[in-house]
Amino acid sequence: MIMEHINRDNFALELKSILVSCVGKDYARALTENEEFFNLVISDVEETSAWNDSDKRHRYYTDDDIRLAIGRAIMWKFGIDF
């Protein structure tokens, strides 16, 4: 099965919007523009959300999927088991 990837430009806007409410505009921009952080979060969402559903018509992810992926990326980066 060939996996269809999430549109990176749209995802960046959604990620930044969620981060702004947590860390402010400047840090949200910096985190979103950090390639390692961005790739960790988007990959996690693609792998763990309904985006990876085999039925293309029902592929989606939610803000909660992004929030959880942010948390997992931070925990992974600091070596925290979850």
C-alpha positions in Angstrom: 0.0 0.0 0.0 1.4 3.4 -1.0 0.9 5.9 1.8 -0.5 9.3 0.9 1.3 11.9 3.0 -0.3 14.9 4.7 0.1 18.2 2.9 3.1 19.8 4.7 2.1 23.4 4.1 -1.4 22.9 5.6 -0.1 20.9 8.4 2.5 23.6 9.3 -0.3 26.1 9.7 -2.3 23.8 11.9 0.8 22.9 14.0 1.7 26.5 14.4 -1.9 27.4 15.4 -1.9 24.8 18.2 1.6 25.7 19.4 0.8 29.5 19.6 -1.8 28.8 22.4 0.9 27.0 24.4 4.2 28.8 23.8 3.4 32.0 22.0 3.9 33.2 18.4 7.7 33.4 18.2 8.4 30.0 19.7 5.6 28.4 17.7 7.1 29.7 14.5 10.6 28.5 15.5 9.3 25.0 16.4 7.3 24.7 13.3 10.2 25.7 11.2 12.6 23.3 12.9 12.8 20.4 10.5 13.5 17.7 13.1 10.6 18.7 15.3 8.2 19.2 12.3 9.1 15.8 10.8 8.7 14.0 14.1 5.2 15.5 14.6 3.9 15.0 11.1 5.2 11.4 10.9 3.6 10.6 14.2 0.3 12.0 13.1 0.5 10.0 9.8 1.3 6.8 11.7 -1.1 7.1 14.6 -4.2 8.9 13.4 -7.0 7.9 11.1 -4.9 9.3 8.3 -3.4 5.9 7.8 -6.9 4.4 7.3 -6.9 2.0 4.3 -10.1 3.7 3.1 -8.9 6.9 1.4 -12.3 8.5 1.8 -12.0 8.4 5.5 -8.5 9.6 6.1 -8.3 12.4 8.6 -6.5 13.6 11.7 -7.7 15.9 14.5 -6.1 18.7 16.6 -5.9 16.1 19.4 -3.8 13.9 17.2 -1.4 16.8 16.6 -1.3 17.6 20.3 -0.5 14.0 21.2 2.2 13.9 18.5 3.8 17.1 19.9 3.9 15.5 23.4 5.4 12.3 22.0 8.0 14.2 20.0 9.1 16.1 23.1 9.2 13.0 25.2 11.2 11.1 22.5 13.7 14.0 22.3 14.3 13.9 26.0 14.4 10.1 26.3 11.3 9.9 28.4 9.6 6.6 28.3 5.8 6.5 27.5 
